[in-house]
Amino acid sequence: MKENLNYHAPAHKIGAVSSLSGVPTPTLRIWELRYDAFTPHKTLGKHRLYTDEDVLKATLLKRLTEQGHAISNIARLSQKALSDLLQQQQVSNLSKSQSSATEQLVSVAVVGLALAGRIESKKFTLSFNKLSIKVTDIFDDLSTALRSEFQEQPEILIVKINSLHAGIQFDIHKLVQISKAIQIIVLYNFGQENIIESMKLSGILVRREPIPDTELADLINSVLLIDASQTTQALTSRTLIPPRKYNDTTLMHIARISSNVLCECPRHIAEIITQLASFEQYSHECLNKSNEDAHLHAYLSAVSGSARALFESALEMVAQHENINLQEVPK
């Protein structure tokens, strides 16, 4: 006799839930039986099967109990209520620590429940030394995110999808416009090469799954400013490297304009930006290919991206001084 598999897929056995969430199996059983934290599907063979939502809830419960919340008070709360409570706890902890540290808060919106569970885990957040990751929104999937409103503008938008094709690419670009996120990371299982290259050219970081938590943390670190407190005033309020402002064609045109004025600074700065942007992209590609050197290339990408952003600001200052209207430069 076949077991009845009419449940919300994908489903996980309790051991998998324990492995993904970091909650010991006996603890999960106690939370379920004593506090009604979960209502797993039971097959005809009496096996309990848990959904991705259960994995995320177990992760959130673990984080909150570690912060001192009693499981009896939070076990029956919804996933959204638990996420909101954790965000409040993170903001509270951050305000307490700011008097003795220079910790920065990075807001992240996540599309994909299983991915959100990974990012919410304490093990993942330990990858960031002076940064606190605040998950502002969690959406089941891309279509749900497009129909929903963001609680606040995220600095990073991370999207997990199975198949990356032209239709999905359109939806992702639409979601980027809605969210107004500074940096976008897309994780996929299967994808068309031309679509992947097109998204990379548009400034989106694209990475194929499976990707370990350490590498995902490196990918996020690669878009964070290096020593932001020491940069110019124009960038001190940012925690992320802003996207590239000027493409190679624009910079080549600026370099030619500089020959008509006494100062050669516009040409030199345009050339430096081009080189830094090329190295920034090179470092991202190396980050995607080399697991062993991921930390190094994440750092190199962040350094070159930070420098590129600073030189873009310097270019605008020089252009203003030399009466060069960058708005009229061909894009």
Secondary structure, 3 states (H helix, E strand, C coil): CCCCCCCCCCEECHHHHHHHHCCCHHHHHHHHHHHCCCCCEECCCCCEEEEHHHHHHHHHHHHHHHCCCCHHHHCCCCHHHHHHHHHHHHHHHHHHHCCCCCCEEEEEEEECHHHHHHHHCHHHHCCCCCEEEEEEEEECCHHHHHHCCCCCCCCEEEEEEEEECHHHHHHHHHHHHHHCCCEEEEEEEEECHHHHHHHHHCCCEEEECCCCHHHHHHHHHCCECCCHHHCCCCCCCCCECCCCCCCHHHHHHHHHHHHHCCCCHHHHHHHHHHHHHHHHHHHHHHHHHCCCCHHHHHHHHHHHHHHHHHHHHHHHHHHHHCCCCHHHCCC
